[in-house]
Amino acid sequence: MPVYQKAFVLVKVASGHVEDVVDALMKVPEVTEAHIVPGDWDIIAVISAQKEVIVPSDEKVYRLVLDKIEKIKHVQDTNTMVSQFAKTK
């Protein structure tokens, strides 16, 4: 059974384009959720990267953010937080 690394990406978006970016984020297979939030950041995207023996999941998350999320039109900035431990109900 595969093991996944979860990460949270804060996304800053050009004014007036938040919903466009949410739609684009949801087309990225590794993005499982996208939340519009008030404050300094516009969106929180939840991503899930499969852990592998050859490529560390932190590196996969980094590549995903650089190669897919930051290239979405109207994305101005990102801040990525990789979960190290989680408990769920």
Secondary structure, DSSP 8 states (H G I E B T S, - for coil): ---EEEEEEEEEE-TT-HHHHHHHHTTSTTEEEEEE-SSS-SEEEEEEEE--SSS-HHHHHHHHIIIIITTSTTEEEEEEEE-S-----
